[in-house]
């Protein structure tokens, strides 16, 4: 139980606030040893709307979710014992004015300005007249609470916010409508805007205003004052200037450094205004003669930004602090610069184990995140896992085995003797690898994944931990896909990954190996063999890792 939110509940009722239409008499059982597991709640003037009781199957759903139920099958408020035994609180029983027994899910947007003296957006409720956050109930069928928060923000205050939101609280909250058997559970999101936006009250609001945070009324609705306090407490630093504002400054105020990195379709650069340094990936339409390929390139930037936004809203912290897509062609984010202690390669010292385990943990956390729905994944971008099959073992037909052997031999000719031996072992096992791939189960559970988990896409700082960039291939993938790819990349760099092989997905390793091999046969636009040699080297590393597995 959040003590601050419970205190907000008590403070509300100590003031004798009563929701319109609710009974003023509340049930109190002054017994500190009260057993909630076997509680029988008596009838009385505190009962409100005790009709259409939950069926046995509905009650079982509540119990399966961890809620206790009473003798009538009604779910019990998680804070029930604390409320019912407190003479200043007590409870109303029944469903009250809520729609559902048990948790009624709400979403609350906390929109704060980046001004030196910040303001927060509030609306005045039509039912109680109290000022509140512009939130409301999650609609039936609405599966994404942040989408509900954005919808409520527009309906209640006429405001649309494009910036990513950050989840700051998700659980039970205080509300005057609360009963022993029905209550609100909110998802509260923090959004930043540069300055107050025009507002217009709508739906259940009779007014909407931007209020200075240091002048908020003491009697905001329910837990809303505490939610705003939580949003401010969780700020590690004052809100930074927005990326758009920085990039829109006059060129003479910006220092730009072009860097040689990543995909040739984009320009990569560091941009600094003297206070904040950004990494920018810029789409260059002039490099395309084909309109479809040009649009496809922009789609990848849109997909990347959608994934960054999705993960930020879930509270996933292994991504840059700020990310924005400007004019659909500039994907900009907080720079993770070496001057600030960020490492982009595995350290060859005593920090290696901490580096590896931090990154493996970040990927474990990633695959526990819910997979976003469309439009994060574009219709014109094939799912990565399907691509790895289609452009991998499925494409290595009988007539490509000999060319593949020749390609591996050709591209490894300048390697040292040990590396060339590894390449020869790979060639020798090609038939076995191909046969094994034919028996891999393809219809497996999929999890959120990055799908390009190489050292060059991962920044690590001994103090700050792991940050992952370049989410172009972000897509659902089999369990431990990212950890498998990351360990392949470490083997390719000559590191001993023996202590970490438990994190490898053997089947996925073989799938990815086939993709690398098949792509090594592709021609490059400029005739360069550098990328193809790296793919063969990664395939050889994957084969080495395979031999380490029990």
C-alpha positions as CSV (number, residue, x, y, z in Angstrom):
1,X,0.0,0.0,0.0
2,X,1.3,3.4,-0.9
3,X,1.3,5.3,2.4
4,X,0.9,8.7,0.9
5,X,-2.1,7.7,-1.1
6,X,-3.7,6.1,1.9
7,X,-3.1,9.2,3.9
8,X,-4.8,11.2,1.1
9,X,-7.8,8.9,1.4
10,X,-7.9,9.4,5.2
11,X,-7.5,13.2,4.9
12,X,-10.4,13.3,2.4
13,X,-12.8,11.6,4.8
14,X,-11.6,13.3,7.9
15,X,-12.9,16.4,6.2
16,X,-16.2,14.6,5.9
17,X,-16.3,14.9,2.1
18,X,-19.0,12.6,0.7
19,X,-19.5,11.8,-2.9
20,X,-22.9,13.1,-4.2
21,X,-25.5,10.4,-3.6
22,X,-23.4,8.3,-1.2
23,X,-24.5,7.5,2.4
24,X,-22.9,9.6,5.1
25,X,-22.9,6.7,7.6
26,X,-19.9,4.4,7.0
27,X,-19.2,1.0,8.4
28,X,-16.5,0.8,11.1
29,X,-15.3,-2.3,12.9
30,X,-12.8,-1.1,15.6
31,X,-10.9,-4.4,15.9
32,X,-7.2,-4.3,15.2
33,X,-7.1,-8.1,15.0
34,X,-9.8,-8.3,12.4
35,X,-9.4,-11.2,9.9
36,X,-10.2,-10.1,6.4
37,X,-10.1,-13.6,5.1
38,X,-13.3,-14.6,7.0
39,X,-15.0,-11.2,7.2
40,X,-18.8,-10.9,7.1
41,X,-19.9,-7.4,6.4
42,X,-23.3,-6.5,7.9
43,X,-26.1,-4.7,6.2
44,X,-26.9,-1.2,7.2
45,X,-27.2,2.4,6.1
46,X,-23.7,2.1,4.6
47,X,-24.8,-0.2,1.8
48,X,-25.0,1.2,-1.7
49,X,-25.9,-0.7,-4.9
50,X,-25.5,-4.3,-3.7
51,X,-27.2,-5.7,-6.8
52,X,-26.1,-8.1,-9.6
53,X,-23.6,-9.8,-7.4
54,X,-20.6,-11.5,-9.0
55,X,-21.1,-15.0,-10.2
56,X,-18.9,-17.8,-8.8
57,X,-16.8,-17.8,-12.0
58,X,-16.4,-14.0,-11.7
59,X,-15.4,-14.3,-8.1
60,X,-12.9,-16.9,-9.0
61,X,-11.3,-14.5,-11.5
62,X,-10.9,-11.9,-8.7
63,X,-9.3,-14.6,-6.4
64,X,-7.0,-15.7,-9.2
65,X,-5.9,-12.1,-9.6
66,X,-4.9,-12.0,-5.9
67,X,-8.0,-10.2,-4.5
68,X,-9.8,-11.6,-1.4
69,X,-13.6,-12.1,-1.6
70,X,-16.3,-12.1,1.0
71,X,-19.1,-14.6,1.6
72,X,-21.2,-13.0,-1.2
73,X,-18.3,-13.4,-3.7
74,X,-17.6,-9.7,-3.8
75,X,-13.9,-8.6,-4.2
76,X,-12.5,-6.8,-1.2
77,X,-10.6,-3.5,-1.4
78,X,-6.8,-4.1,-0.9
79,X,-6.8,-1.4,1.8
80,X,-10.0,-2.7,3.4
81,X,-8.6,-3.6,6.9
82,X,-6.9,-0.2,7.2
83,X,-10.1,1.6,6.2
84,X,-12.7,-0.4,8.1
85,X,-10.8,-0.4,11.4
86,X,-10.2,3.4,11.3
87,X,-13.0,5.4,13.0
88,X,-12.1,8.4,10.8
89,X,-12.6,6.4,7.7
90,X,-14.9,3.4,7.6
91,X,-16.3,2.1,4.4
92,X,-19.4,2.1,2.2
93,X,-20.3,-1.4,1.0
94,X,-21.6,-2.5,-2.4
95,X,-20.7,-1.3,-5.8
96,X,-21.5,2.3,-5.2
97,X,-21.4,4.4,-8.4
98,X,-18.7,2.4,-10.1
99,X,-19.3,0.4,-13.2
100,X,-17.6,-2.8,-12.0
101,X,-17.0,-4.8,-8.9
102,X,-13.4,-4.7,-7.9
103,X,-10.9,-2.6,-9.7
104,X,-12.2,0.1,-12.1
105,X,-9.3,1.1,-14.3
106,X,-8.6,4.7,-14.9
107,X,-5.8,6.7,-16.6
108,X,-4.4,10.1,-15.5
109,X,-2.2,12.3,-17.6
110,X,0.0,14.7,-15.6
111,X,1.1,17.4,-18.1
112,X,3.8,19.7,-16.8
113,X,5.4,22.6,-18.6
114,X,9.2,23.0,-18.9
115,X,9.0,26.6,-17.8
116,X,11.4,27.9,-15.1
117,X,8.3,28.0,-12.9
118,X,6.4,24.9,-14.1
119,X,2.7,24.6,-14.4
120,X,0.4,21.5,-14.5
121,X,-2.9,21.1,-16.4
122,X,-6.0,20.7,-14.3
123,X,-9.7,20.5,-14.9
124,X,-12.6,21.2,-12.7
125,X,-14.9,18.2,-12.2
126,X,-18.6,18.6,-12.9
127,X,-19.6,16.1,-10.1
128,X,-17.8,17.5,-7.1
129,X,-16.5,20.8,-8.3
130,X,-13.0,19.8,-7.3
131,X,-9.9,20.5,-9.4
132,X,-8.3,17.3,-10.8
133,X,-6.0,15.8,-13.4
134,X,-7.8,15.5,-16.8
135,X,-8.1,11.8,-16.6
136,X,-11.0,9.3,-16.6
137,X,-12.0,5.6,-17.0
138,X,-10.3,3.3,-19.5
139,X,-13.0,2.4,-22.0
140,X,-14.1,-1.2,-22.5
141,X,-11.8,-2.8,-25.1
142,X,-9.2,-0.2,-24.6
143,X,-6.0,-2.2,-23.9
144,X,-3.4,0.5,-23.7
145,X,-3.8,2.8,-20.7
146,X,-1.5,5.5,-22.1
147,X,-3.8,5.7,-25.1
148,X,-6.7,6.2,-22.7
149,X,-4.7,8.9,-20.9
150,X,-4.2,10.7,-24.2
151,X,-7.9,10.3,-25.1
152,X,-9.1,11.6,-21.8
153,X,-6.7,14.6,-22.0
154,X,-8.2,15.6,-25.3
155,X,-11.8,15.0,-24.2
156,X,-11.5,16.8,-20.9
157,X,-9.2,19.7,-21.8
158,X,-8.9,19.7,-25.6
159,X,-5.2,19.1,-25.5
160,X,-3.2,16.7,-27.7
161,X,0.3,15.9,-26.6
162,X,2.7,14.2,-29.1
163,X,5.6,13.8,-26.6
164,X,6.2,10.4,-25.0
165,X,4.7,9.8,-21.6
166,X,6.4,8.2,-18.7
167,X,4.5,5.8,-16.3
168,X,5.0,7.2,-12.7
169,X,2.3,5.2,-10.8
170,X,0.1,2.2,-11.5
171,X,-2.1,0.9,-8.6
172,X,-4.9,1.7,-6.2
173,X,-5.8,5.4,-5.7
174,X,-8.0,7.4,-3.3
175,X,-11.4,8.4,-4.6
176,X,-14.6,9.6,-2.9
177,X,-16.5,6.9,-4.8
178,X,-14.5,4.1,-3.2
179,X,-16.3,1.3,-1.5
180,X,-15.3,-1.9,0.2
181,X,-16.0,-3.8,-3.0
182,X,-15.3,-1.3,-5.8
183,X,-12.4,1.1,-6.3
184,X,-10.2,2.9,-8.8
185,X,-6.8,1.7,-10.0
186,X,-5.1,4.2,-12.2
187,X,-2.1,4.4,-14.6
188,X,-0.6,7.8,-14.2
189,X,1.6,9.2,-16.9
190,X,3.9,12.3,-16.9
191,X,4.1,14.4,-20.1
192,X,6.2,17.5,-20.7
193,X,5.4,20.4,-22.9
194,X,7.5,23.5,-23.5
195,X,4.8,25.9,-22.6
196,X,1.1,26.0,-21.8
197,X,-1.1,24.9,-24.7
198,X,-4.6,26.3,-25.4
199,X,-7.3,24.4,-23.4
200,X,-11.0,24.0,-23.6
201,X,-13.1,22.2,-21.0
202,X,-15.2,19.3,-22.3
203,X,-16.9,16.0,-21.4
204,X,-17.0,15.8,-17.6
205,X,-15.1,19.1,-17.0
206,X,-16.6,22.5,-16.4
207,X,-13.3,24.3,-16.6
208,X,-9.7,23.7,-17.5
209,X,-6.6,25.7,-16.5
210,X,-2.8,25.6,-16.2
211,X,-1.9,26.0,-12.5
212,X,1.5,26.8,-11.1
213,X,2.7,23.8,-9.3
214,X,3.8,25.9,-6.3
215,X,0.3,27.3,-6.0
216,X,-1.9,24.2,-6.2
217,X,-5.1,24.0,-4.1
218,X,-4.9,21.7,-1.1
219,X,-8.1,19.9,-1.9
220,X,-7.5,18.4,-5.3
221,X,-9.6,15.4,-6.2
222,X,-8.7,12.1,-4.6
223,X,-5.0,11.2,-4.8
224,X,-4.2,13.7,-7.6
225,X,-2.0,16.0,-5.4
226,X,0.0,12.9,-4.4
227,X,0.3,11.8,-8.0
228,X,1.6,15.2,-9.0
229,X,4.1,15.0,-6.1
230,X,5.2,11.6,-7.3
231,X,5.7,12.9,-10.8
232,X,8.0,15.7,-9.4
233,X,9.8,13.4,-6.9
234,X,10.8,11.0,-9.7
235,X,12.6,13.7,-11.7
236,X,16.3,13.0,-11.3
237,X,17.0,16.4,-12.8
238,X,15.0,19.4,-13.9
239,X,13.2,18.8,-17.2
240,X,15.6,19.4,-20.1
241,X,15.0,21.6,-23.1
242,X,13.1,19.7,-25.8
243,X,15.0,18.2,-28.7
244,X,12.9,20.2,-31.2
245,X,13.8,23.5,-29.5
246,X,17.5,22.6,-29.6
247,X,17.5,21.6,-33.3
248,X,15.5,24.7,-34.3
249,X,18.1,27.1,-32.9
250,X,20.0,29.2,-35.3
251,X,22.9,27.2,-36.9
252,X,25.5,29.6,-35.5
253,X,24.4,28.5,-32.0
254,X,24.9,24.8,-32.8
255,X,28.0,22.8,-33.2
256,X,27.6,19.8,-35.5
257,X,30.1,17.0,-35.9
258,X,29.5,14.5,-38.7
259,X,30.4,10.9,-37.7
260,X,31.0,7.8,-39.8
261,X,28.6,5.2,-38.5
262,X,25.6,3.1,-39.3
263,X,23.5,2.7,-42.4
264,X,24.6,4.5,-45.5
265,X,21.1,5.8,-46.2
266,X,21.4,8.2,-43.2
267,X,23.7,10.9,-42.1
268,X,24.9,10.5,-38.5
269,X,26.1,13.5,-36.4
270,X,26.5,14.9,-32.9
271,X,24.7,18.3,-32.4
272,X,25.4,20.5,-29.4
273,X,24.1,23.9,-28.3
274,X,26.8,24.1,-25.6
275,X,24.5,22.7,-22.9
276,X,23.0,19.6,-24.4
277,X,24.6,17.1,-26.8
278,X,22.4,15.1,-29.2
279,X,23.0,12.2,-31.5
280,X,21.1,12.7,-34.8
281,X,20.3,10.2,-37.5
282,X,19.2,12.2,-40.6
283,X,17.3,10.7,-43.6
284,X,18.7,12.1,-46.9
285,X,16.0,11.8,-49.6
286,X,18.5,12.8,-52.3
287,X,20.3,9.5,-52.0
288,X,17.3,7.7,-53.5
289,X,16.2,7.4,-57.1
290,X,13.3,5.1,-56.2
291,X,10.3,6.7,-54.4
292,X,9.3,3.5,-52.7
293,X,12.8,2.9,-51.2
294,X,12.9,6.5,-50.0
295,X,9.6,6.1,-48.2
296,X,10.8,2.8,-46.9
297,X,13.8,4.4,-45.3
298,X,11.7,7.0,-43.6
299,X,9.4,4.2,-42.3
300,X,12.3,2.8,-40.4
301,X,12.8,6.1,-38.6
302,X,9.1,6.2,-37.7
303,X,9.2,2.6,-36.5
304,X,12.3,3.3,-34.4
305,X,10.7,6.4,-32.8
306,X,7.4,4.4,-32.1
307,X,9.4,1.7,-30.3
308,X,11.4,4.3,-28.3
309,X,8.1,5.9,-27.3
310,X,6.5,2.6,-26.4
311,X,9.4,1.5,-24.2
312,X,9.7,4.9,-22.5
313,X,6.0,4.9,-21.6
314,X,6.5,1.5,-20.1
315,X,9.3,2.8,-17.9
316,X,12.0,0.8,-19.7
317,X,15.2,2.7,-18.8
318,X,17.8,1.0,-21.1
319,X,17.2,3.6,-23.8
320,X,18.3,7.2,-24.2
321,X,16.7,9.7,-21.8
322,X,15.2,11.9,-24.6
323,X,14.2,10.8,-28.1
324,X,12.2,12.7,-30.8
325,X,11.4,12.4,-34.5
326,X,11.5,15.9,-36.1
327,X,9.8,16.4,-39.5
328,X,9.8,12.7,-40.1
329,X,13.5,12.9,-41.2
330,X,15.5,13.6,-38.1
331,X,15.6,11.0,-35.4
332,X,17.4,12.7,-32.5
333,X,18.2,11.5,-29.0
334,X,20.4,12.2,-26.0
335,X,24.0,11.6,-26.9
336,X,25.8,8.8,-25.1
337,X,29.2,10.2,-25.7
338,X,32.5,8.7,-24.7
339,X,33.5,12.0,-23.1
340,X,30.7,11.3,-20.6
341,X,31.9,7.9,-19.7
342,X,29.9,5.8,-22.1
343,X,31.6,2.7,-23.6
344,X,30.6,1.3,-27.0
345,X,32.8,-1.8,-26.9
346,X,33.2,-4.4,-24.3
347,X,36.0,-3.4,-21.8
348,X,39.0,-5.7,-21.8
349,X,39.6,-5.5,-18.1
350,X,38.0,-6.4,-14.8
351,X,34.8,-4.5,-15.8
352,X,33.9,-7.1,-18.5
353,X,31.7,-9.2,-16.3
354,X,29.7,-6.2,-15.0
355,X,29.4,-5.0,-18.6
356,X,28.0,-8.3,-19.9
357,X,25.6,-8.9,-17.0
358,X,24.2,-5.4,-17.2
359,X,23.4,-5.9,-20.8
360,X,22.0,-9.4,-20.4
361,X,19.7,-8.0,-17.6
362,X,18.6,-5.2,-19.9
363,X,17.6,-7.7,-22.5
364,X,15.8,-9.9,-19.9
365,X,13.8,-6.8,-18.9
366,X,13.1,-6.0,-22.5
367,X,11.6,-9.3,-23.4
368,X,9.2,-9.0,-20.4
369,X,7.7,-5.8,-21.9
370,X,4.4,-6.0,-23.8
371,X,4.7,-6.0,-27.5
372,X,3.3,-2.8,-29.0
373,X,0.4,-2.8,-31.5
374,X,0.2,-1.2,-34.9
375,X,1.3,1.5,-35.8
376,X,4.7,0.8,-34.2
377,X,5.2,-1.9,-36.8
378,X,4.8,-0.6,-40.3
379,X,2.9,-2.6,-43.0
380,X,5.7,-2.0,-45.4
381,X,8.4,-3.5,-43.1
382,X,8.5,-7.2,-42.8
383,X,8.7,-8.7,-39.3
384,X,12.3,-9.4,-38.5
385,X,11.9,-13.0,-37.3
386,X,10.2,-13.8,-40.6
387,X,13.0,-12.1,-42.5
388,X,15.6,-14.1,-40.7
389,X,14.0,-17.3,-42.0
390,X,13.1,-16.0,-45.5
391,X,16.5,-14.4,-46.2
392,X,18.3,-17.2,-44.3
393,X,18.1,-20.9,-44.4
394,X,15.0,-20.8,-46.6
395,X,17.1,-19.0,-49.2
396,X,20.1,-21.4,-49.0
397,X,19.0,-23.9,-51.7
398,X,21.1,-26.8,-52.9
399,X,22.6,-24.7,-55.8
400,X,23.9,-22.1,-53.3
401,X,26.0,-24.4,-51.1
402,X,29.1,-24.4,-53.4
403,X,29.0,-20.6,-53.9
404,X,28.6,-20.2,-50.2
405,X,31.7,-22.3,-49.5
406,X,33.6,-20.3,-52.0
407,X,32.4,-17.0,-50.4
408,X,33.4,-18.1,-46.9
409,X,36.8,-19.2,-48.2
410,X,37.3,-15.9,-50.2
411,X,36.3,-13.6,-47.4
412,X,38.4,-15.3,-44.7
413,X,41.6,-15.4,-46.7
414,X,43.2,-12.5,-44.8
415,X,42.2,-13.8,-41.3
416,X,44.8,-15.3,-39.0
417,X,45.3,-19.0,-38.9
418,X,43.0,-19.6,-35.9
419,X,40.2,-17.7,-37.5
420,X,40.7,-19.4,-40.8
421,X,40.4,-22.8,-39.0
422,X,37.1,-21.6,-37.5
423,X,35.9,-20.8,-41.0
424,X,36.9,-24.3,-42.3
425,X,35.0,-25.9,-39.4
426,X,32.0,-23.8,-40.3
427,X,32.2,-25.0,-43.9
428,X,32.6,-28.6,-42.8
429,X,29.4,-28.3,-40.7
430,X,27.2,-26.5,-43.3
431,X,25.2,-29.6,-44.2
432,X,24.5,-30.5,-40.5
433,X,23.5,-26.9,-39.7
434,X,21.2,-26.8,-42.7
435,X,19.6,-30.1,-41.7
436,X,19.2,-29.0,-38.1
437,X,17.5,-25.8,-39.2
438,X,15.0,-27.8,-41.2
439,X,13.8,-29.4,-37.9
440,X,13.5,-26.2,-35.8
441,X,10.0,-25.4,-34.7
442,X,9.0,-22.0,-36.1
443,X,5.7,-21.4,-34.3
444,X,7.2,-20.5,-30.9
445,X,6.2,-17.9,-28.3
446,X,7.6,-14.4,-29.3
447,X,8.8,-11.7,-27.0
448,X,9.8,-8.0,-27.4
449,X,13.3,-7.9,-28.9
450,X,15.8,-5.5,-30.4
451,X,17.1,-8.0,-33.0
452,X,20.4,-6.2,-33.7
453,X,22.1,-6.7,-30.4
454,X,25.7,-5.9,-31.2
455,X,28.3,-4.0,-29.1
456,X,28.1,-1.0,-31.5
457,X,24.3,-0.6,-30.7
458,X,24.8,-0.7,-26.9
459,X,26.3,1.9,-24.7
460,X,27.4,1.1,-21.1
461,X,28.4,3.3,-18.3
462,X,29.7,1.8,-15.0
463,X,27.5,4.2,-13.1
464,X,24.5,4.6,-15.3
465,X,24.2,1.1,-16.8
466,X,23.0,0.1,-20.2
467,X,21.4,2.1,-23.0
468,X,20.4,0.5,-26.3
469,X,20.0,2.4,-29.6
470,X,19.1,1.6,-33.3
471,X,15.8,-0.1,-33.0
472,X,15.2,-0.4,-36.8
473,X,14.9,-4.2,-36.4
474,X,12.9,-4.1,-33.2
475,X,10.3,-6.8,-33.4
476,X,8.9,-9.8,-31.6
477,X,11.5,-12.7,-31.5
478,X,11.9,-16.0,-29.7
479,X,13.1,-16.1,-26.1
480,X,16.6,-14.9,-25.5
481,X,17.1,-13.8,-29.1
482,X,18.9,-10.6,-28.1
483,X,21.2,-12.2,-25.6
484,X,22.1,-14.9,-28.2
485,X,23.1,-12.2,-30.8
486,X,25.0,-10.2,-28.2
487,X,27.1,-13.2,-27.1
488,X,27.8,-14.0,-30.8
489,X,29.2,-10.5,-31.2
490,X,31.4,-10.9,-28.2
491,X,32.8,-14.2,-29.5
492,X,33.5,-12.5,-32.8
493,X,35.6,-9.9,-30.9
494,X,37.6,-12.7,-29.3
495,X,36.0,-12.7,-25.8
496,X,35.4,-15.9,-23.7
497,X,31.7,-16.1,-23.1
498,X,31.8,-19.6,-21.5
499,X,30.3,-18.3,-18.2
500,X,27.2,-16.9,-20.0
501,X,26.2,-19.8,-22.4
502,X,23.1,-20.5,-20.3
503,X,21.6,-17.4,-21.9
504,X,21.9,-18.8,-25.5
505,X,18.9,-20.0,-27.4
506,X,20.4,-22.8,-29.5
507,X,17.6,-22.8,-32.2
508,X,17.7,-19.0,-32.6
509,X,21.5,-19.1,-32.9
510,X,21.2,-21.5,-35.9
511,X,18.4,-19.3,-37.4
512,X,20.5,-16.2,-37.2
513,X,23.6,-18.0,-38.5
514,X,21.7,-19.0,-41.6
515,X,20.6,-15.4,-42.1
516,X,24.2,-14.2,-41.9
517,X,25.4,-16.8,-44.4
518,X,22.7,-16.2,-46.9
519,X,23.4,-12.4,-46.8
520,X,27.1,-13.0,-47.4
521,X,26.1,-14.0,-51.0
522,X,24.3,-10.7,-51.7
523,X,26.0,-8.1,-53.9
524,X,26.7,-4.7,-52.4
525,X,25.8,-1.5,-54.1
526,X,29.4,-0.2,-54.2
527,X,31.1,-3.6,-54.7
528,X,32.7,-3.5,-51.2
529,X,33.2,-6.8,-49.4
530,X,33.6,-5.2,-45.9
531,X,30.0,-5.8,-44.8
532,X,29.9,-9.4,-46.2
533,X,33.2,-10.2,-44.5
534,X,31.8,-9.1,-41.2
535,X,28.7,-11.3,-41.8
536,X,30.8,-14.3,-42.4
537,X,32.9,-13.5,-39.4
538,X,29.7,-13.3,-37.3
539,X,28.5,-16.6,-38.8
540,X,31.8,-18.2,-37.8
541,X,31.5,-16.8,-34.3
542,X,27.9,-18.2,-34.1
543,X,29.3,-21.6,-35.1
544,X,32.0,-21.3,-32.4
545,X,29.4,-20.4,-29.8
546,X,27.3,-23.4,-30.9
547,X,30.2,-25.7,-30.0
548,X,30.3,-24.3,-26.5
549,X,26.7,-25.3,-25.7
550,X,26.1,-28.4,-23.6
